[in-house]
């Protein structure tokens, strides 16, 4: 019997360990989608203007609810831009069976849920820190908001893209968030594809993979605000050509002050030496390099160059970098921040971007927290400081049309809705206790958050049952003896 008890204990431990591993396989928060939000100010008119080409367009790829047979029959895509005043969202819907004719408060129309957590609370939405906005491409069917405080200001317009699919443009003005001083914002996006009978045909999410987005913002994802709208398309062989391409004047004199460690002969001072043949290369993070200018200067352009072997060794470009300015070497202000998309996987190539006038500053600091490969290298960092007269002569492409909002038909804003009764969320939704798709899911018996948790529970039970079966079998063998 002693051997049986020992075997039972071992099998129980195995079962518990297996259950723990399966539990750990389920993410407690977002699965980790990545989105960089570029700068840009699109016109909210229901048309997909060229400026949306700057955005990181992404698909809502997780099926988190609905009937299995109808899953995959629809699709949705999201693009996001920002400026100092607002966040801009473009939703593109692929659905040949749109439902838009149900009452606004029925929860039975096709809709986009836009989830915004300005404070980065990362927890239950019932606490009131988050905002959920319901957007439907039909007049009078959207909620501003569905959950959370009344919006400070907004614009919504809908139309069709060049493929004939519905699109929704939305402008959101934050309540408390100062976008010019913010590095990231917590977001998620959801498409509710409803059936003609009012049931939920399919629910798609971008970050949330378990169907928890409406109740808990810990399933959403922090999205980084990029400080530049674009970079040079293919790079330039010299720093001067890179500066000329953005109509800026290159600053060439720097005095290196201090920085973090680099590999032998590849330290932080190489970043400012004017020699593309040297580089700051390290596998230690965060990395830092500080230099001093000969005098205080207004910074209006940033140039960085790849090193000798970015082409054969991909993933070495800085992926979470920031360039800052200071006048006392203590208090730093962000000039520009970005990720590896600023660069391309080529050798000895300069990339440049204009920035809004910053400073004047005497000191410059480069920092970076990570790379895709675990090793980071940058050969050169230069800034630009340009005479105001030169910049006044710049000619900017007109990629944003001028639109008279009063002539738009498929358009909603506080001003437009001031003469009508704007939609407010039903009480059960405003207090976070329900949502249109949650109600229809409950009616259909679809109250589980998703298939993955069910599979995990079944797997754990199977392991435990198998363990108990083995113990019971051995006990019978012992009794037969």
C-alpha positions as CSV (number, residue, x, y, z in Angstrom):
1,X,0.0,0.0,0.0
2,X,2.9,2.3,0.7
3,X,3.9,2.1,-3.0
4,X,0.4,2.9,-4.0
5,X,0.2,5.9,-1.8
6,X,3.6,7.1,-3.2
7,X,2.4,6.6,-6.8
8,X,-0.8,8.4,-6.0
9,X,1.1,11.4,-4.6
10,X,3.4,11.5,-7.6
11,X,0.5,11.3,-10.1
12,X,-1.4,14.0,-8.1
13,X,1.6,16.3,-8.3
14,X,1.9,15.6,-12.0
15,X,-1.7,16.5,-12.5
16,X,-1.4,19.7,-10.4
17,X,1.8,20.7,-12.3
18,X,0.0,20.1,-15.6
19,X,-2.9,22.2,-14.5
20,X,-0.6,25.0,-13.5
21,X,1.2,25.0,-16.8
22,X,-2.1,25.1,-18.7
23,X,-3.3,27.9,-16.5
24,X,-0.1,29.8,-17.1
25,X,-0.7,29.4,-20.9
26,X,-3.7,31.7,-20.6
27,X,-2.7,35.3,-20.7
28,X,-4.1,37.4,-17.8
29,X,-4.0,40.5,-20.0
30,X,-3.6,41.3,-23.7
31,X,-1.8,38.9,-25.9
32,X,0.5,41.7,-26.9
33,X,-0.6,43.2,-30.2
34,X,1.6,46.0,-31.3
35,X,0.5,49.3,-32.9
36,X,2.5,52.5,-33.5
37,X,0.3,55.6,-33.9
38,X,1.8,58.1,-36.3
39,X,0.9,61.8,-36.4
40,X,-1.6,63.1,-38.9
41,X,-4.8,65.2,-39.0
42,X,-7.4,63.6,-41.4
43,X,-10.6,65.3,-42.3
44,X,-13.6,63.5,-40.8
45,X,-15.8,63.2,-43.8
46,X,-16.3,59.5,-44.4
47,X,-13.6,59.4,-47.2
48,X,-10.3,57.5,-46.9
49,X,-7.9,60.3,-47.7
50,X,-4.2,59.7,-48.6
51,X,-3.1,60.8,-45.1
52,X,-4.4,57.5,-43.8
53,X,-1.5,55.9,-45.6
54,X,0.7,57.0,-42.7
55,X,-1.2,54.8,-40.2
56,X,-0.4,51.3,-39.1
57,X,-3.5,49.5,-40.5
58,X,-4.3,46.3,-38.5
59,X,-6.9,43.6,-38.7
60,X,-9.3,42.6,-35.8
61,X,-8.1,39.1,-35.7
62,X,-9.6,37.4,-32.7
63,X,-13.0,35.7,-32.9
64,X,-14.4,36.1,-29.3
65,X,-18.1,35.3,-29.7
66,X,-21.0,34.4,-32.0
67,X,-22.0,31.3,-33.9
68,X,-19.2,29.1,-35.1
69,X,-20.8,28.6,-38.5
70,X,-20.8,32.3,-39.2
71,X,-17.3,33.0,-37.9
72,X,-15.0,34.4,-40.6
73,X,-17.8,35.7,-42.8
74,X,-16.9,39.2,-41.8
75,X,-13.7,41.2,-41.2
76,X,-12.7,44.6,-39.8
77,X,-9.6,46.8,-39.9
78,X,-8.5,49.7,-37.9
79,X,-6.1,52.6,-38.4
80,X,-5.2,55.3,-35.9
81,X,-3.5,58.8,-36.2
82,X,-3.0,61.6,-33.7
83,X,-2.1,65.2,-33.3
84,X,-1.8,67.5,-30.3
85,X,-5.6,67.9,-30.1
86,X,-7.2,64.5,-30.8
87,X,-7.0,60.8,-31.8
88,X,-8.3,59.8,-35.2
89,X,-9.7,56.4,-36.0
90,X,-10.6,54.7,-39.3
91,X,-12.6,51.5,-39.3
92,X,-13.0,49.5,-42.5
93,X,-15.7,46.8,-42.4
94,X,-16.0,43.9,-44.7
95,X,-19.5,42.5,-44.3
96,X,-22.0,41.7,-47.1
97,X,-24.9,41.5,-44.7
98,X,-24.9,44.7,-42.7
99,X,-27.7,45.1,-40.1
100,X,-28.4,48.8,-39.6
101,X,-32.2,49.0,-39.4
102,X,-32.8,48.0,-35.8
103,X,-33.7,50.5,-33.0
104,X,-30.6,52.4,-31.7
105,X,-31.0,51.1,-28.2
106,X,-31.7,47.5,-29.1
107,X,-28.1,46.3,-29.4
108,X,-29.0,44.5,-32.6
109,X,-27.3,46.7,-35.2
110,X,-23.8,46.0,-36.5
111,X,-21.3,48.2,-34.6
112,X,-17.7,49.0,-33.8
113,X,-16.8,49.3,-30.1
114,X,-13.9,51.7,-29.5
115,X,-12.3,51.1,-26.1
116,X,-10.2,54.0,-24.6
117,X,-8.5,54.0,-21.2
118,X,-6.8,57.5,-20.9
119,X,-5.4,56.8,-17.4
120,X,-4.0,53.4,-18.3
121,X,-6.0,51.9,-15.4
122,X,-5.7,48.4,-16.8
123,X,-8.6,46.9,-14.8
124,X,-12.4,46.4,-14.5
125,X,-14.3,48.9,-16.6
126,X,-16.9,49.2,-13.9
127,X,-14.5,51.5,-12.1
128,X,-15.4,54.3,-14.5
129,X,-11.9,55.0,-15.7
130,X,-12.5,53.8,-19.3
131,X,-14.6,54.9,-22.2
132,X,-16.5,52.6,-24.6
133,X,-17.9,54.3,-27.8
134,X,-20.3,52.4,-30.0
135,X,-20.1,53.4,-33.7
136,X,-22.5,52.3,-36.4
137,X,-22.4,53.4,-40.1
138,X,-25.9,54.9,-39.9
139,X,-27.3,58.2,-38.6
140,X,-28.7,58.1,-35.1
141,X,-27.4,54.6,-34.2
142,X,-24.1,55.4,-32.4
143,X,-23.5,56.0,-28.7
144,X,-21.1,58.8,-27.5
145,X,-20.4,57.0,-25.2
146,X,-21.8,53.6,-24.5
147,X,-19.8,53.4,-21.2
148,X,-18.0,56.1,-19.3
149,X,-18.3,59.9,-19.1
150,X,-19.8,62.1,-21.8
151,X,-17.3,62.9,-24.6
152,X,-15.5,66.2,-24.5
153,X,-15.8,66.6,-28.3
154,X,-16.0,64.2,-31.2
155,X,-16.8,63.9,-34.9
156,X,-18.1,60.8,-36.7
157,X,-18.6,60.3,-40.5
158,X,-19.2,57.2,-42.6
159,X,-19.0,56.3,-46.2
160,X,-17.4,53.6,-48.4
161,X,-13.8,52.8,-49.4
162,X,-12.6,52.2,-53.0
163,X,-13.7,48.6,-52.7
164,X,-17.2,49.6,-51.8
165,X,-17.0,48.5,-48.1
166,X,-18.3,50.6,-45.3
167,X,-15.9,52.9,-43.4
168,X,-16.2,54.9,-40.3
169,X,-14.0,57.9,-39.4
170,X,-14.0,59.1,-35.8
171,X,-12.3,62.0,-34.0
172,X,-11.9,61.7,-30.2
173,X,-10.7,64.6,-28.0
174,X,-9.3,63.3,-24.7
175,X,-10.8,64.4,-21.4
176,X,-7.6,64.7,-19.4
177,X,-4.8,63.2,-21.5
178,X,-2.3,65.7,-23.0
179,X,-1.3,64.0,-26.2
180,X,1.8,66.1,-26.7
181,X,3.2,64.8,-23.4
182,X,2.0,61.2,-23.7
183,X,4.0,58.2,-24.9
184,X,1.2,55.6,-25.1
185,X,-2.5,55.0,-24.6
186,X,-4.5,51.9,-23.8
187,X,-6.9,50.8,-26.6
188,X,-8.8,48.0,-28.0
189,X,-11.3,47.6,-30.9
190,X,-14.2,45.3,-31.5
191,X,-16.7,44.6,-34.3
192,X,-20.1,43.2,-33.5
193,X,-21.6,41.4,-36.5
194,X,-25.3,40.9,-35.9
195,X,-27.6,38.5,-37.6
196,X,-31.0,39.5,-39.1
197,X,-32.8,37.8,-36.2
198,X,-31.0,39.9,-33.6
199,X,-28.5,37.2,-32.5
200,X,-24.7,37.7,-32.5
201,X,-23.3,36.2,-35.6
202,X,-19.6,37.0,-34.9
203,X,-17.6,39.2,-32.5
204,X,-14.1,40.3,-33.6
205,X,-11.5,41.9,-31.3
206,X,-8.1,43.3,-31.9
207,X,-6.3,42.8,-28.6
208,X,-8.7,40.9,-26.4
209,X,-8.7,37.2,-27.2
210,X,-11.1,36.0,-24.5
211,X,-14.1,38.2,-24.9
212,X,-13.4,40.2,-21.8
213,X,-12.8,43.7,-23.4
214,X,-16.1,45.2,-22.3
215,X,-15.6,44.3,-18.7
216,X,-11.8,44.6,-18.2
217,X,-9.3,46.8,-19.8
218,X,-6.4,44.5,-18.8
219,X,-7.2,42.7,-22.1
220,X,-6.5,45.8,-24.1
221,X,-3.1,46.9,-25.4
222,X,-0.9,50.0,-24.9
223,X,-0.2,51.7,-28.2
224,X,2.8,54.0,-28.7
225,X,2.4,57.5,-30.0
226,X,5.0,58.1,-32.7
227,X,6.4,61.6,-32.8
228,X,6.9,61.7,-36.5
229,X,4.4,61.1,-39.3
230,X,7.0,59.7,-41.8
231,X,10.6,59.2,-42.6
232,X,12.7,59.3,-45.7
233,X,11.5,56.4,-47.9
234,X,14.8,54.7,-48.7
235,X,17.5,56.7,-46.8
236,X,20.5,58.7,-48.1
237,X,24.2,58.0,-48.5
238,X,25.3,61.2,-46.7
239,X,24.0,63.3,-43.8
240,X,23.9,66.4,-46.0
241,X,21.6,64.7,-48.5
242,X,19.4,63.5,-45.7
243,X,19.2,67.1,-44.3
244,X,18.5,68.6,-47.7
245,X,15.7,66.1,-48.3
246,X,13.8,67.6,-45.4
247,X,14.9,71.2,-46.1
248,X,16.9,71.5,-42.9
249,X,20.3,72.8,-41.9
250,X,22.7,70.2,-40.4
251,X,24.4,70.7,-37.1
252,X,27.9,69.2,-37.3
253,X,29.6,70.0,-34.0
254,X,29.0,67.9,-30.9
255,X,31.0,67.3,-27.7
256,X,30.4,63.9,-26.2
257,X,29.8,64.0,-22.4
258,X,28.8,60.5,-21.1
259,X,26.9,57.4,-21.9
260,X,26.3,53.7,-21.1
261,X,28.7,50.9,-22.0
262,X,29.2,49.6,-25.5
263,X,31.2,46.7,-26.9
264,X,35.0,47.2,-27.3
265,X,35.7,50.3,-29.5
266,X,31.9,50.7,-30.1
267,X,31.0,53.0,-27.2
268,X,28.4,55.8,-26.9
269,X,30.8,58.6,-28.1
270,X,30.8,57.1,-31.6
271,X,27.2,58.4,-32.0
272,X,28.4,62.0,-32.3
273,X,31.8,61.7,-34.1
274,X,30.6,62.4,-37.6
275,X,32.0,59.1,-38.9
276,X,29.5,56.6,-40.3
277,X,32.2,54.0,-40.1
278,X,32.0,53.8,-36.3
279,X,29.0,52.9,-34.2
280,X,27.5,52.7,-30.8
281,X,26.8,49.0,-30.4
282,X,25.7,47.2,-27.2
283,X,23.6,44.3,-25.8
284,X,23.0,46.1,-22.5
285,X,19.8,48.1,-22.0
286,X,18.7,50.8,-21.5
287,X,21.4,52.4,-23.6
288,X,22.3,56.1,-23.3
289,X,24.5,58.7,-24.9
290,X,24.7,62.4,-24.1
291,X,26.4,65.2,-26.1
292,X,26.7,69.0,-25.8
293,X,26.1,71.6,-28.5
294,X,28.4,74.6,-28.9
295,X,25.5,76.9,-28.0
296,X,21.8,76.6,-27.4
297,X,19.9,75.8,-30.6
298,X,16.3,75.3,-31.7
299,X,16.0,71.7,-33.0
300,X,13.9,71.1,-36.1
301,X,15.1,67.9,-37.6
302,X,16.5,64.5,-36.6
303,X,18.9,62.3,-38.6
304,X,20.2,58.9,-37.7
305,X,22.3,56.4,-39.6
306,X,22.5,52.6,-39.7
307,X,25.9,50.9,-39.2
308,X,28.2,48.6,-41.2
309,X,26.1,45.3,-40.9
310,X,22.4,46.1,-40.4
311,X,21.8,44.3,-43.7
312,X,23.2,40.8,-42.8
313,X,22.2,41.1,-39.1
314,X,18.6,42.2,-39.0
315,X,16.8,43.5,-35.9
316,X,19.6,45.7,-34.6
317,X,17.9,49.0,-35.1
318,X,16.7,50.7,-31.9
319,X,13.1,49.8,-31.2
320,X,12.1,52.0,-28.3
321,X,14.2,55.1,-28.7
322,X,13.9,58.7,-27.5
323,X,15.9,61.9,-28.3
324,X,15.7,64.6,-25.6
325,X,16.9,68.1,-25.0
326,X,18.0,69.9,-21.9
327,X,19.7,73.1,-20.8
328,X,20.9,72.0,-17.3
329,X,21.8,68.3,-18.0
330,X,19.1,67.4,-15.4
331,X,15.6,68.2,-16.8
332,X,15.0,66.6,-20.1
333,X,12.2,67.2,-22.7
334,X,11.3,64.8,-25.5
335,X,12.1,66.0,-29.0
336,X,11.3,62.8,-30.9
337,X,10.6,59.2,-30.0
338,X,10.1,56.1,-32.1
339,X,10.8,52.5,-32.9
340,X,12.7,50.5,-35.5
341,X,10.4,51.6,-38.3
342,X,12.4,54.8,-38.5
343,X,15.1,52.7,-40.2
344,X,15.5,50.1,-42.9
345,X,17.7,47.0,-42.9
346,X,20.5,48.6,-44.9
347,X,24.1,49.6,-44.2
348,X,25.7,53.0,-43.8
349,X,22.4,54.8,-44.6
350,X,21.0,58.1,-43.1
351,X,17.3,58.6,-42.3
352,X,15.9,62.0,-41.6
353,X,12.6,63.5,-40.4
354,X,11.6,67.2,-39.7
355,X,10.2,67.9,-36.2
356,X,8.3,70.9,-34.8
357,X,10.7,73.5,-33.3
358,X,11.9,72.3,-30.0
359,X,14.1,74.1,-27.5
360,X,16.5,75.9,-27.7
361,X,18.7,73.3,-26.0
362,X,22.3,73.0,-25.1
363,X,22.4,69.2,-24.4
364,X,21.1,66.2,-26.3
365,X,20.4,62.7,-25.0
366,X,19.7,59.5,-26.9
367,X,18.2,56.6,-25.1
368,X,16.9,53.2,-26.2
369,X,15.3,50.4,-24.3
370,X,15.2,47.4,-26.7
371,X,15.7,45.9,-30.1
372,X,14.2,42.9,-31.9
373,X,17.5,40.9,-31.8
374,X,18.8,41.8,-28.4
375,X,21.8,43.8,-29.9
376,X,21.5,47.5,-30.8
377,X,23.6,49.6,-33.1
378,X,23.5,53.1,-34.5
379,X,26.4,54.7,-36.3
380,X,25.4,58.4,-36.2
381,X,22.9,60.8,-34.6
382,X,22.7,64.4,-35.9
383,X,20.2,67.2,-35.3
384,X,19.2,70.1,-37.5
385,X,18.7,73.8,-36.7
386,X,17.4,75.9,-39.6
387,X,16.9,79.6,-40.2
388,X,13.2,80.5,-40.0
389,X,13.4,82.1,-43.5
390,X,14.4,78.8,-45.1
391,X,11.5,77.0,-43.5
392,X,9.0,79.6,-44.5
393,X,9.7,78.8,-48.2
394,X,8.8,75.1,-47.7
395,X,6.1,73.7,-50.0
396,X,4.0,71.1,-48.3
397,X,1.9,68.6,-50.4
398,X,-1.8,69.1,-50.0
399,X,-2.8,65.6,-48.9
400,X,-5.7,66.7,-46.8
401,X,-8.7,68.1,-48.6
402,X,-10.7,71.1,-47.4
403,X,-14.3,70.1,-46.7
404,X,-17.3,72.1,-45.7
405,X,-18.7,70.1,-42.8
406,X,-22.1,71.7,-43.1
407,X,-22.6,70.0,-46.4
408,X,-21.9,66.5,-45.2
409,X,-24.8,64.1,-44.8
410,X,-23.4,61.0,-43.1
411,X,-21.8,63.0,-40.3
412,X,-22.4,63.5,-36.6
413,X,-20.9,65.8,-34.0
414,X,-22.1,67.6,-30.8
415,X,-22.9,70.7,-33.0
416,X,-24.8,68.6,-35.5
417,X,-26.7,66.7,-32.9
418,X,-27.5,69.7,-30.7
419,X,-30.9,70.0,-32.2
420,X,-31.7,66.4,-31.8
421,X,-31.8,63.9,-28.9
422,X,-28.3,62.4,-28.9
423,X,-28.1,58.7,-28.0
424,X,-27.2,57.9,-24.4
425,X,-26.4,54.4,-23.2
426,X,-29.1,52.3,-21.7
427,X,-28.8,52.1,-17.9
428,X,-27.5,48.5,-17.9
429,X,-24.7,49.5,-20.3
430,X,-23.8,52.9,-18.8
431,X,-23.0,51.3,-15.5
432,X,-20.9,48.6,-17.1
433,X,-23.3,45.7,-16.3
434,X,-24.1,44.8,-19.8
435,X,-23.7,45.5,-23.5
436,X,-25.8,44.9,-26.6
437,X,-23.8,41.9,-27.8
438,X,-23.6,40.6,-24.2
439,X,-27.4,40.6,-24.0
440,X,-27.8,38.8,-27.4
441,X,-25.1,36.3,-26.5
442,X,-27.0,35.5,-23.2
443,X,-30.2,35.0,-25.2
444,X,-28.5,32.5,-27.4
445,X,-26.8,30.7,-24.6
446,X,-23.4,32.1,-25.5
447,X,-22.2,33.3,-22.1
448,X,-18.7,31.8,-22.2
449,X,-15.8,34.3,-22.8
450,X,-14.4,32.0,-25.5
451,X,-13.3,28.5,-26.5
452,X,-9.8,28.6,-25.1
453,X,-10.8,28.6,-21.4
454,X,-13.2,25.7,-22.0
455,X,-10.4,23.7,-23.6
456,X,-8.1,24.4,-20.8
457,X,-10.6,23.3,-18.1
458,X,-11.2,20.1,-20.1
459,X,-7.5,19.4,-20.4
460,X,-7.0,19.8,-16.6
461,X,-9.9,17.5,-15.9
462,X,-8.6,14.9,-18.4
463,X,-5.2,14.9,-16.7
464,X,-6.7,14.5,-13.2
465,X,-9.1,11.7,-14.4
466,X,-6.2,9.9,-16.0
467,X,-4.2,10.1,-12.8
468,X,-7.1,8.7,-10.7
469,X,-7.7,5.9,-13.1
470,X,-4.1,4.8,-12.9
471,X,-4.2,4.8,-9.1
472,X,-7.4,2.9,-9.0
473,X,-6.0,0.3,-11.5
474,X,-2.9,-0.3,-9.4
475,X,-4.9,-0.6,-6.2
476,X,-7.1,-3.4,-7.8
477,X,-3.9,-5.2,-9.0
478,X,-2.6,-5.1,-5.5
479,X,-5.9,-6.4,-4.0
480,X,-5.9,-9.3,-6.6
481,X,-2.4,-10.3,-5.4
